[in-house]
């Protein structure tokens, strides 16, 4: 496929933020839904393709805007990209003409920092704008810097751009103990270290499923990584990584979101294409809340016929309850009997959505990293705004259980991580549609 054709395919949704979601609630979700490839894995594996000296075919990629942004970054750097279908892409980076990442694209997504590790590992240098315009020390990108320096690279920050360079001898394997568990730092160090001379040892490594998936992809094209999924990862550098075919794991958070949505609406949903082990913490908490769950080899059946029970939740690194599931659990707990306590153990600012939920009738009070949720709230449809990806998912669930119509703005956040969520929820019986501003206004009467 010629590059002018791929442009039209991967640019389409990147800047779209004109539509809204209109939801009429109080309809139990019923039926079957299939989970797509993991967002948090694919946004790291696509940059990792830069390390391969041959074409890579990546399958089970989700149809989300974050994927389109990463593909656009690769395209602008000279990669040859060919879309086989909406979930499969082949990428050949053998003729890359740049090690610089576009500022305009990098500011759209946090995971753009994976280009630093991949470019450093392949070419010995990278220029990557700070993702989202954040500063060193404010968010845990300082651990990424520590990782690169452990391999002998020099890191400078000038005008919001991270400039990373290997020394004259190239990258040398090193030993690093992360100060905090960091998924991004763990993955970025793996990307940089796979072709470094000697062995790299990562201690206090992140154990999330997408960390393991990135390691498995790298091993599939010739890397030598052992211990992924434990807190110690050992990497022996290799000279060459070849191309190959790899399929992305199912999305743990998308699966969890549909599990919570089924429980919240009092429905019965078979969620297919999942790895039940990745969902154990979510499953255990839902069972504690009086939700019925049946596990199969690659599916879970979620149903609820009884009132929800209160529960206390603390988000943790894997295998604990993911921080990306905290907003979804919050809206679910707003429907439970009694008072629940949620403690955010990972992120610094996860409660911005609470004002929107309270606008719909929930009773949630936030103090720092703790939220007190008074249950059995009667939610009413209202115009609300998605302030981030998982907040958007939370508001969709709220709309599904609320009386009347809910209108959600800024849905570009939602499309960053959920593949065709309107179609999937509609297939489960939800009254949800994507509308223009003009179409949405009449839908705001309260039933």
C-alpha positions as a printed NumPy array, in Angstrom:
array([[  0.   ,   0.   ,   0.   ],
       [  1.349,   3.427,  -0.887],
       [  1.912,   5.916,   1.895],
       [ -0.699,   8.343,   0.6  ],
       [ -3.329,   5.621,   1.134],
       [ -2.313,   4.774,   4.677],
       [ -2.553,   8.468,   5.547],
       [ -6.295,   8.453,   4.908],
       [ -6.731,   5.341,   7.035],
       [ -4.796,   6.36 ,  10.127],
       [ -5.582,  10.052,  10.284],
       [ -9.364,   9.795,  10.327],
       [-10.169,   9.82 ,  14.059],
       [ -7.099,  11.421,  15.591],
       [ -8.485,  14.933,  15.904],
       [-12.202,  14.166,  16.017],
       [-13.94 ,  15.501,  19.117],
       [-17.163,  16.947,  17.756],
       [-19.662,  14.235,  18.664],
       [-21.208,  13.211,  21.963],
       [-22.74 ,  10.065,  23.431],
       [-26.439,  10.011,  24.187],
       [-27.621,   7.271,  26.568],
       [-31.076,   6.422,  27.856],
       [-30.681,   4.267,  30.941],
       [-32.395,   1.638,  33.109],
       [-31.967,  -1.157,  30.582],
       [-30.222,  -4.35 ,  31.808],
       [-27.387,  -5.444,  29.53 ],
       [-27.867,  -8.94 ,  28.116],
       [-26.046, -11.001,  25.507],
       [-22.456, -11.551,  24.436],
       [-19.579,  -9.135,  23.855],
       [-16.045,  -9.767,  22.591],
       [-13.098,  -7.985,  24.139],
       [-10.527,  -6.374,  21.838],
       [ -6.743,  -6.288,  22.067],
       [ -5.18 ,  -4.583,  25.066],
       [ -4.654,  -0.85 ,  24.703],
       [ -1.844,  -0.753,  27.252],
       [  0.008,  -3.519,  25.417],
       [ -0.429,  -2.309,  21.846],
       [  0.762,   1.255,  22.542],
       [  4.08 ,  -0.237,  23.662],
       [  4.362,  -3.071,  21.138],
       [  3.861,  -0.813,  18.111],
       [  6.854,   1.405,  19.053],
       [  8.788,  -1.795,  19.867],
       [  8.528,  -2.725,  16.178],
       [ 11.245,  -0.097,  15.623],
       [ 13.728,  -2.6  ,  17.06 ],
       [ 13.04 ,  -5.197,  14.368],
       [ 15.121,  -5.325,  11.199],
       [ 12.325,  -6.994,   9.245],
       [  8.574,  -6.49 ,   8.816],
       [  6.292,  -7.206,  11.771],
       [  2.674,  -8.268,  11.487],
       [  0.689,  -7.278,  14.589],
       [ -2.723,  -8.884,  15.025],
       [ -5.661,  -8.272,  17.38 ],
       [ -4.944,  -4.535,  17.545],
       [ -7.887,  -2.535,  18.935],
       [ -9.567,   0.064,  16.724],
       [ -8.849,   3.035,  19.009],
       [ -7.447,   6.507,  18.495],
       [ -4.267,   5.822,  20.508],
       [ -3.322,   3.174,  17.95 ],
       [ -3.922,   5.611,  15.129],
       [ -1.68 ,   8.188,  16.803],
       [  1.163,   5.675,  17.212],
       [  0.824,   4.578,  13.589],
       [  0.896,   8.208,  12.521],
       [  4.113,   8.719,  14.512],
       [  5.713,   5.725,  12.811],
       [  4.509,   6.892,   9.412],
       [  5.968,  10.353,   9.871],
       [  9.32 ,   8.793,  10.78 ],
       [  9.411,   6.834,   7.549],
       [  7.919,   3.464,   8.472],
       [  6.151,   1.48 ,   5.76 ],
       [  2.687,   0.698,   7.144],
       [  0.099,  -1.546,   5.567],
       [ -3.334,  -2.1  ,   7.081],
       [ -4.478,  -5.68 ,   6.38 ],
       [ -7.82 ,  -5.106,   8.105],
       [ -9.084,  -3.026,  11.031],
       [ -7.334,  -5.324,  13.534],
       [ -4.15 ,  -6.304,  11.687],
       [ -1.222,  -4.185,  10.507],
       [  2.201,  -4.89 ,   9.009],
       [  5.008,  -2.441,   9.763],
       [  8.459,  -2.268,   8.232],
       [ 10.872,   0.164,   9.916],
       [ 13.962,  -0.813,   7.915],
       [ 14.054,   2.551,   6.121],
       [ 13.335,   4.946,   8.948],
       [ 14.544,   8.467,   8.172],
       [ 14.196,  10.119,  11.585],
       [ 14.683,   9.497,  15.303],
       [ 12.524,  12.468,  16.257],
       [  8.899,  12.193,  17.382],
       [  6.385,  14.894,  16.483],
       [  5.552,  17.244,  19.363],
       [  1.945,  17.636,  18.217],
       [  1.436,  13.882,  18.323],
       [  3.418,  13.201,  21.505],
       [  1.277,  15.659,  23.477],
       [ -1.835,  13.609,  22.643],
       [ -0.871,  10.482,  24.573],
       [  1.166,   9.47 ,  27.583],
       [  2.558,   6.286,  25.996],
       [  4.532,   8.233,  23.383],
       [  7.476,   7.919,  25.757],
       [  7.959,   4.312,  24.574],
       [  9.518,   5.737,  21.435],
       [ 12.441,   6.881,  23.59 ],
       [ 13.357,   3.36 ,  24.675],
       [ 12.759,   1.79 ,  21.261],
       [ 14.72 ,   4.416,  19.304],
       [ 17.538,   4.382,  21.851],
       [ 17.73 ,   0.597,  21.639],
       [ 17.807,   0.543,  17.827],
       [ 19.643,   3.719,  16.852],
       [ 21.386,   4.827,  20.03 ],
       [ 19.507,   8.111,  20.16 ],
       [ 16.028,   9.587,  20.388],
       [ 14.301,  12.954,  20.617],
       [ 10.873,  12.586,  22.16 ],
       [  8.737,  15.475,  23.476],
       [  7.554,  15.157,  27.045],
       [  4.205,  13.362,  26.825],
       [  1.284,  15.598,  27.652],
       [  3.618,  18.511,  28.353],
       [  4.504,  17.275,  31.856],
       [  7.801,  18.045,  33.576],
       [ 10.463,  15.748,  34.998],
       [  9.745,  14.9  ,  38.604],
       [  6.029,  15.746,  38.429],
       [  5.066,  12.343,  37.058],
       [  7.142,   9.153,  37.25 ],
       [  9.081,   9.686,  34.037],
       [ 12.078,  10.294,  36.3  ],
       [ 12.289,   6.509,  36.62 ],
       [ 12.595,   6.241,  32.822],
       [ 15.528,   8.642,  32.941],
       [ 17.113,   6.592,  35.722],
       [ 16.69 ,   3.472,  33.56 ],
       [ 18.339,   4.975,  30.485],
       [ 21.228,   6.3  ,  32.55 ],
       [ 21.734,   2.823,  34.036],
       [ 22.621,   1.674,  30.506],
       [ 25.175,   4.46 ,  30.13 ],
       [ 22.993,   6.814,  28.094],
       [ 22.957,  10.57 ,  28.614],
       [ 19.595,  12.26 ,  29.048],
       [ 18.907,  15.972,  28.692],
       [ 15.702,  17.963,  28.711],
       [ 15.528,  21.117,  26.649],
       [ 12.425,  22.985,  25.472],
       [ 10.195,  20.125,  26.556],
       [ 12.071,  17.476,  24.535],
       [ 13.834,  14.47 ,  26.051],
       [ 17.108,  13.976,  24.2  ],
       [ 18.603,  10.53 ,  24.865],
       [ 21.944,   9.378,  23.492],
       [ 24.071,   6.291,  23.999],
       [ 27.779,   6.869,  24.632],
       [ 30.429,   6.061,  22.014],
       [ 30.624,   2.434,  23.152],
       [ 26.889,   1.966,  22.803],
       [ 24.466,   0.841,  25.495],
       [ 25.918,  -1.395,  28.202],
       [ 23.753,  -3.697,  30.3  ],
       [ 23.258,  -2.511,  33.859],
       [ 21.459,  -3.178,  37.127],
       [ 18.547,  -1.04 ,  38.273],
       [ 16.199,  -1.068,  41.242],
       [ 13.161,   1.093,  40.545],
       [ 12.243,   3.396,  43.428],
       [  8.576,   2.727,  42.733],
       [  6.83 ,   0.089,  40.644],
       [  6.509,   1.675,  37.201],
       [  4.923,  -0.004,  34.199],
       [  6.221,   2.6  ,  31.758],
       [  9.718,   2.562,  33.196],
       [  9.882,  -1.239,  33.144],
       [  8.774,  -1.421,  29.511],
       [ 11.012,   1.434,  28.37 ],
       [ 14.059,  -0.201,  29.946],
       [ 13.227,  -3.524,  28.28 ],
       [ 13.008,  -1.755,  24.921],
       [ 16.347,  -0.024,  25.405],
       [ 18.161,  -3.043,  26.855],
       [ 17.292,  -5.846,  24.41 ],
       [ 20.231,  -4.936,  22.137],
       [ 22.587,  -3.572,  24.809],
       [ 25.896,  -5.33 ,  25.413],
       [ 25.789,  -7.773,  28.306],
       [ 23.004,  -8.371,  30.806],
       [ 20.495,  -5.953,  32.298],
       [ 18.734,  -6.753,  35.567],
       [ 15.541,  -4.927,  36.565],
       [ 14.429,  -5.209,  40.202],
       [ 11.096,  -4.046,  41.576],
       [  9.769,  -4.456,  38.041],
       [  6.098,  -4.03 ,  37.175],
       [  4.213,  -7.323,  36.706],
       [  1.155,  -6.2  ,  34.731],
       [ -0.099,  -8.448,  31.902],
       [  0.897,  -5.881,  29.271],
       [  4.476,  -5.855,  30.591],
       [  4.554,  -9.605,  29.994],
       [  2.987,  -9.145,  26.561],
       [  5.691,  -6.686,  25.482],
       [  8.378,  -9.1  ,  26.702],
       [  6.722, -11.962,  24.823],
       [  6.623,  -9.907,  21.638],
       [ 10.291,  -8.987,  21.95 ],
       [ 11.214, -12.625,  22.609],
       [  9.192, -13.672,  19.562],
       [ 11.453, -11.553,  17.329],
       [ 14.693, -12.72 ,  18.915],
       [ 15.165, -11.005,  22.292],
       [ 16.319, -12.867,  25.414],
       [ 14.115, -11.7  ,  28.294],
       [ 13.408, -13.837,  31.352],
       [ 11.311, -13.146,  34.432],
       [  8.622, -10.904,  32.969],
       [  5.624, -11.12 ,  35.284],
       [  7.849, -11.285,  38.366],
       [  9.575,  -8.465,  40.208],
       [ 12.957,  -9.338,  38.696],
       [ 13.541,  -9.278,  34.935],
       [ 16.82 , -10.314,  33.314],
       [ 17.679,  -9.272,  29.759],
       [ 20.638, -10.581,  27.771],
       [ 21.415,  -8.267,  24.897],
       [ 21.318,  -9.649,  21.355],
       [ 22.756,  -8.222,  18.162],
       [ 19.742,  -8.56 ,  15.891],
       [ 15.978,  -8.678,  16.199],
       [ 14.077, -10.068,  13.226],
       [ 10.519,  -9.481,  12.1  ],
       [  7.59 , -11.776,  12.831],
       [  3.886, -12.133,  13.592],
       [  2.388, -11.451,  16.989],
       [ -1.143, -11.202,  18.438],
       [ -1.962,  -8.713,  21.212],
       [ -3.484, -10.107,  24.431],
       [ -7.109,  -9.284,  25.334],
       [ -7.723,  -6.015,  27.157],
       [ -8.024,  -6.609,  30.905],
       [ -9.554,  -3.173,  31.546],
       [-12.094,  -3.366,  28.733],
       [-13.179,  -6.753,  30.058],
       [-13.433,  -5.375,  33.591],
       [-15.467,  -2.41 ,  32.352],
       [-18.063,  -4.689,  30.734],
       [-18.113,  -6.851,  33.863],
       [-18.943,  -3.812,  35.988],
       [-21.497,  -2.556,  33.442],
       [-23.306,  -5.909,  33.504],
       [-23.34 ,  -5.889,  37.3  ],
       [-24.463,  -2.256,  37.523],
       [-27.434,  -2.739,  35.194],
       [-28.501,  -6.031,  36.752],
       [-27.957,  -7.818,  33.458],
       [-26.422, -11.053,  32.226],
       [-23.454, -10.785,  29.864],
       [-21.006, -13.346,  28.495],
       [-17.702, -11.537,  27.994],
       [-15.574, -13.413,  25.464],
       [-11.915, -13.33 ,  24.43 ],
       [-10.546, -12.771,  27.93 ],
       [ -7.824, -14.289,  30.102],
       [ -9.667, -14.989,  33.382],
       [ -6.448, -15.023,  35.421],
       [ -5.858, -11.367,  34.493],
       [ -9.277, -10.549,  35.967],
       [ -8.94 , -12.343,  39.311],
       [ -8.847,  -9.218,  41.499],
       [-11.804,  -7.673,  39.668],
       [-13.751, -10.938,  39.808],
       [-13.122, -11.408,  43.54 ],
       [-14.367,  -7.91 ,  44.374],
       [-17.496,  -8.297,  42.249],
       [-18.311, -11.604,  43.945],
       [-17.874,  -9.863,  47.312],
       [-20.454,  -7.312,  46.126],
       [-23.024, -10.051,  45.404],
       [-22.395, -10.434,  41.673],
       [-22.503, -13.904,  40.123],
       [-19.534, -14.852,  37.914],
       [-18.841, -18.067,  36.049],
       [-15.394, -18.514,  34.502],
       [-14.668, -20.429,  31.307],
       [-11.379, -21.006,  29.494],
       [-11.532, -17.706,  27.607],
       [-14.745, -16.071,  28.805],
       [-16.6  , -14.945,  31.923],
       [-20.355, -14.873,  32.477],
       [-21.466, -11.973,  34.693],
       [-24.977, -11.649,  36.112],
       [-26.757, -10.057,  39.051],
       [-30.196, -10.684,  40.476],
       [-29.677,  -9.558,  44.079],
       [-28.923,  -6.113,  45.591],
       [-25.3  ,  -4.993,  45.499],
       [-23.393,  -5.093,  48.776],
       [-20.96 ,  -2.425,  49.974],
       [-17.214,  -3.069,  49.712],
       [-13.92 ,  -1.354,  50.381],
       [-11.44 ,  -1.057,  47.525],
       [ -7.788,  -0.101,  47.325],
       [ -6.213,   0.115,  43.897],
       [ -2.78 ,  -1.459,  43.644],
       [ -0.22 ,  -2.584,  41.131],
       [ -0.878,  -5.981,  39.551],
       [ -2.162,  -8.423,  40.739],
       [ -4.282,  -5.975,  42.756],
       [ -7.299,  -4.038,  41.49 ],
       [ -6.017,  -1.769,  38.69 ],
       [ -6.206,   1.988,  39.078],
       [ -7.785,   1.993,  35.604],
       [-10.815,   0.219,  37.137],
       [-11.296,   2.63 ,  40.033],
       [-13.839,   4.976,  38.38 ],
       [-15.933,   2.051,  37.145],
       [-16.038,   0.511,  40.612],
       [-16.939,   3.879,  42.118],
       [-20.124,   4.216,  40.095],
       [-20.98 ,   0.584,  40.859],
       [-20.53 ,   1.172,  44.595],
       [-22.856,   4.176,  44.36 ],
       [-25.601,   1.603,  43.739],
       [-24.629,  -0.71 ,  46.62 ],
       [-26.301,  -0.827,  50.015],
       [-24.298,   0.965,  52.708],
       [-21.153,   3.086,  52.661],
       [-18.018,   2.034,  50.798],
       [-14.471,   3.366,  51.037],
       [-12.189,   3.633,  47.985],
       [ -8.479,   4.271,  48.427],
       [ -6.409,   5.191,  45.384],
       [ -3.041,   3.523,  45.828],
       [ -1.461,   4.234,  42.442],
       [ -2.461,   7.506,  40.781],
       [ -2.366,  11.034,  42.191],
       [ -5.462,  12.419,  40.468],
       [ -8.159,   9.865,  39.747],
       [-11.205,  11.569,  41.252],
       [-11.844,  14.405,  38.835],
       [-14.914,  12.582,  37.537],
       [-16.654,  12.6  ,  40.949],
       [-18.241,  16.015,  40.412],
       [-19.852,  14.673,  37.243],
       [-21.205,  11.613,  39.058],
       [-22.543,  13.782,  41.877],
       [-24.246,  15.927,  39.242],
       [-26.165,  12.781,  38.299],
       [-27.21 ,  12.144,  41.904],
       [-24.46 ,  10.089,  43.517],
       [-23.227,  10.952,  47.008],
       [-19.432,  10.757,  46.974],
       [-17.013,  12.74 ,  49.118],
       [-13.305,  12.867,  48.313],
       [-10.469,  13.598,  50.722],
       [ -7.074,  13.273,  49.081],
       [ -6.732,   9.716,  47.835],
       [ -9.811,   8.453,  49.684],
       [-13.4  ,   8.55 ,  48.461],
       [-16.394,   7.793,  50.673],
       [-19.305,   6.475,  48.617],
       [-22.779,   6.531,  50.13 ],
       [-24.667,   3.818,  48.311],
       [-28.158,   3.241,  46.977],
       [-28.108,   6.532,  45.061],
       [-30.831,   7.176,  42.508],
       [-29.   ,   8.469,  39.422],
       [-30.695,  10.808,  36.971],
       [-29.536,  11.545,  33.448],
       [-27.647,  14.803,  32.97 ],
       [-25.157,  16.492,  30.628],
       [-21.675,  15.45 ,  31.804],
       [-18.097,  15.647,  30.573],
       [-15.488,  12.895,  30.275],
       [-12.276,  14.302,  31.745],
       [-10.185,  11.235,  30.899],
       [-10.445,   7.747,  29.436],
       [-11.611,   5.745,  32.457],
       [-13.73 ,   8.614,  33.747],
       [-15.542,   8.394,  30.411],
       [-16.172,   4.687,  30.937],
       [-17.499,   5.444,  34.424],
       [-19.949,   8.017,  33.039],
       [-21.158,   5.578,  30.385],
       [-21.976,   3.065,  33.129],
       [-23.711,   5.818,  35.09 ],
       [-25.762,   6.686,  32.025],
       [-26.737,   3.042,  31.568],
       [-28.272,   2.873,  35.046],
       [-29.65 ,   6.425,  35.307],
       [-33.27 ,   7.431,  34.901],
       [-33.724,   9.47 ,  31.72 ],
       [-31.11 ,  10.6  ,  29.211],
       [-27.436,  11.312,  29.707],
       [-25.26 ,  13.268,  27.295],
       [-21.494,  12.771,  27.53 ],
       [-19.124,  15.35 ,  26.054],
       [-15.445,  15.065,  25.099],
       [-15.779,  11.451,  24.012],
       [-12.386,  11.54 ,  22.308],
       [-11.038,  10.465,  25.706],
       [-13.208,   7.341,  25.563],
       [-12.178,   6.519,  22.004],
       [ -8.545,   6.484,  23.097],
       [ -9.077,   3.114,  24.757],
       [-12.414,   1.473,  23.912],
       [-12.857,  -0.229,  20.56 ],
       [-16.347,   0.456,  19.115],
       [-17.939,   0.768,  22.537],
       [-21.202,   2.171,  21.149],
       [-21.685,  -0.798,  18.829],
       [-20.729,  -3.296,  21.522],
       [-23.099,  -1.847,  24.113],
       [-25.877,  -1.534,  21.539],
       [-25.394,  -5.223,  20.825],
       [-26.112,  -5.874,  24.522],
       [-29.39 ,  -3.938,  24.326],
       [-28.223,  -0.539,  25.554],
       [-29.91 ,   2.593,  24.218],
       [-26.72 ,   4.428,  23.312],
       [-25.784,   6.386,  20.22 ],
       [-23.187,   8.783,  18.955],
       [-24.79 ,  12.104,  18.07 ],
       [-23.889,  15.551,  16.819],
       [-24.474,  18.551,  19.062],
       [-27.631,  19.502,  17.175],
       [-29.078,  15.995,  17.397],
       [-28.233,  15.682,  21.079],
       [-30.164,  18.688,  22.418],
       [-33.705,  17.236,  22.113],
       [-32.575,  14.032,  23.837],
       [-32.003,  15.81 ,  27.153],
       [-35.522,  15.668,  28.504],
       [-35.702,  13.562,  31.672],
       [-37.948,  10.52 ,  31.561]])
